[in-house]
């Protein structure tokens, strides 16, 4: 096994097939953690698992699942514990953005954001708490700048991230006595497959170095996971340098 600050731990990452999730899985593996990779695109997960095992002597576990489906989330977590014997950390990263203005937002777009960003986060947290309590583990939520400040472009997406932040901080108070650490990492724009205002993916709209890279967010997540005892780091903001220059 790889030596490192997370050696002999198991961390499950949702939305692991690309962007922040994939970068986080790589960082955690570098730190010695066995990683369970959860997302809908099994082919992407398998490629990432192969890459990780080629570069690190850690275990990987591919779990194709839709986080908006409670039964699939439960099965993914149980499968991970069965594969590795424990669950020491969870990164709640899966999230989507759809549409823009409220007047033209379709029911399907609204429901998809609520199902993935809200329900998916709730199911993942709820189903993992028993196992995290057993090992005094850490739960890291990937929030957003949009969950702290108004986002006129897409109020519904912003609302899901405000919900996520409120849920995470309140959950931290509920499970703090159980030695479960809870952190929210809030990035601004990240060069990933996430769509921008004009429908173009951020990794196509922005040049390298122009906004935050997935690896920078992954560094913050891994930093929270590395804290001993379970993290007292409540929140980490990862904003591009000029984010407030237009205010």
N, C-alpha and C positions, 0 to 999 in steps of 0.2 A: 504493500500500500504506500501511497505517497505520504511523506511526512509533511507537516504543515499545521497551522493553527486550527484547521477543521478536520484533521485526521481522525478517523474512527467515528465520524458523524455522518448522518444521512440528511440531505436537504431535498425537498420536493419543490420544483419550480413550475408554475403554470404559465401558459403562453410561451413555452420554451422553444418553439420552432423557429423563431427569428427575433431580430431586434434586441431589446433589453433582456428578454428571457434567455435567448441563446448566449448572449454575452455574459449574463450572470452565471449560467451553468458552467461556462468555461472558467470564470474566475473562481467559483467555488471548488471546482475540480483541481485547479491550480493550488488552492489552499488545502487540498487533501480530502475533501468531502466526497462521499458517494452521492451521486445525483440521480433523482427520479425526474424524468422529462415528461411533462404533461402538455398536450395540445391536441388539436384535431388532425393535423397533418402528419400522419405516421411516417411518411417517407422522409420528411424534413427531420423528424426526431431521430430516426435511424441513422441518417447521415451525421447528425451532430453527435450521437452516441459513439459512432465509429471514430469520429475525429477526436473525441475526448479520450477514448481508450487507447488511441494511437499515441497520444501525447502525455498521458498520465496513467499511473497504475492505480486507478480508482474504479469502483464499480459504477455502472450506469444501468438504468431501468427505464425502458421506453413504455409509456402508458398513453396511448391515444384516447382522448376523452374530451367531451364538451363540458366545460365547467358550468354551463347553465342547466345541466341535467344533474339533479341531486344524486341519483343512483350511480351515474358514471363517476362523480366526484368521490363518493363513498368507496366504490370499487377501486379507484385509482390509489387512494390512500391506504386501503387495506392491502392492496397488491404490493405497494411499496414497503410496508411494514413486514409483510411476508417475505419479500425478497431480501431485505437487509437486516431485519430483526428489530429495528427501531425507527423513529422519526424524530430528528433533533431540530429541524428547521423547516419552515415553509415560506416560500416567496409567492405572494399573491400578486401576480403580474398580469394575467390575462385581462385584456380590455380592448374595446373597439369604439370607434367614432363613426357616426352615420349622419348624413344630411347636414343641415345648418339652421336656417331660421325656423321658428316654431310654427308659423302659419302654413308652411309647405311640408313640414316633417310628416312623413307617413306613419301610420300605426306600426308598420313593420320595422321601420328605422327606430322609432321610439322603443318598441318592445325589445329589439335586439340589444340596444345599449343598456336597458334596464336588466335584461336577463343575464348578460355577460358581466357588466361592470358592477352591478349591485348583487343580484342573486348569486352569481358565480363566486364573488368574494365572500359572501355570507356562508355558502355551502362549504367552501374550502376551509375557512376558519373554523366553522362549527365542527366539521368532521375530523379536523386535525387536533383539536384542543386536548382530548384525552391522552393522545400519544405525546404531545409536547409537554404536558404536565408531568408525565412519567419521567421525562428526561430533562426537565427544566430547560425547555427549548425556546427558540426564537421564532417570531412571526413577523415578517416584513411585508408591508403593503406598498405597492407602487401606486402612489397618488399622482398629483399633477399640480402645476402652477394654476391650472384652471379650477382646482379645488380649493384655492386660497383667495383668488381674485376673480372679479367678474370676467366672463368670456362671452362678449356679445355675439360672436360668430355662431356659437352652438350652446345655448343655455342648457339643453338637456344633458349633453355630455358633461358640461361643467357641474350640473346638479348631481350626476352620478359620482363625481369625484369629491364634491362636498360631502355627500353621504358617506363615501368611503373613509374620508378623513375623520368625520364625526364618529363613525362606527369604530374605527381603529383606536382612537384616543379613549373612547368610552370603554371599549373592551380591555384596554391596557389597565384601566382602573379596576375592572372586574377580576382580572386574572393576575394582577400584580403580586398578590399574596401567595400565588401558586408558583412563583418564580418563572413565569412565562414572560419573556421580553417581547414587547410590541413596538415596532418602529414604522413610521410612514416616510417614504422617500418621495420627494416631490420634484420631478424634472419639469423644465419648460420644453421647448421643441427639441426633439431628439431625431437624429438622422437615421430613421428606420423606415419600415414599410407603412407606418401610420400615415393617413392621408391629411394633407393640409387643406386650407380654405378652398382652393380651386380644384380639389380632387386629386392633385398630384401627390405621390408619396414623398414624405420628407427627405428620404435619401436621394430622390431625384431633384427636388426643389432646391436643396441646400448643398453647397460645396463642403468638402471636408474642412473642419476648423471654423465653419461659419456659425454652427449651433452645437448643442451638446451631442456627443457621441454615445452610443449604447454602452460602450466600455466605461465611460465616466459614471454613468448611473449604476452599472454593475459594481464598480469600485465602492460606491456608497453602500450598496446592499451588502456586499461582502464584509465591509467594515462593521456594519451593524451585527452581522452574524458572528463575527470574530470576538465580540465582547464577552468577557468572563467576569462575574457570573452573567446570566442572561441580561442583555443590554438594558441600560437605563437611558439610552439615546432615544428620545421621543420622536424626533423629526429631523430630517436632513433635506435641505433644499439644494437642488442642482440646477441652477439657472445659467443661461448663456450671459456673458458679461454685459451685453448692452440691453438686457431685457427691460430695464426701467428707464432707458434713455429717452423714450418717447413720452413719458409721463409729464 
